[in-house]
Amino acid sequence: MTKEDQILRAKAILTSLMSHVPKEYEVSERWVYEFHTAIEKVEKATAIPLDEFKIGSGELRRSVSSGNYVTGEVEYRDGLWCEREILMHKLDSVLIYISSLQSGIDRSILTK
């Protein structure tokens, strides 16, 4: 696989995620895993670290499924969850970045 192909594959996955992430307040960590896997393809192809586009571990939390106001008892859903808006923001920003890379952004302005 060429570097360009790796980037195209990652962009396809990310673009598909944008359309298919459930429209709920929180999404399961499986969506974050798919997102990070695609970003790692770009990192490998470009040798550019993209950590600022990744979802930090602090953004993954347990999600409350129910609670009892009287007893204070709280039940949680299985696994970890991320606010959808955080994932969507990161998805959008990394897609903009990848598109800029692909369009041949003039890197000379970055070194001035």
Buried (B, 14 or more C-beta within 10 A) or exposed (E): EEEEEBBBBBBEBBBEBEEEBEEEEBBBBEBBEBBBEBBBBBBEBBEEEBEEBBBEEEBBBEBEEEEEEEEEEEEBEEEBBBBBEBBBEBBEEBBEBBEEBEEEEEEEEEEE
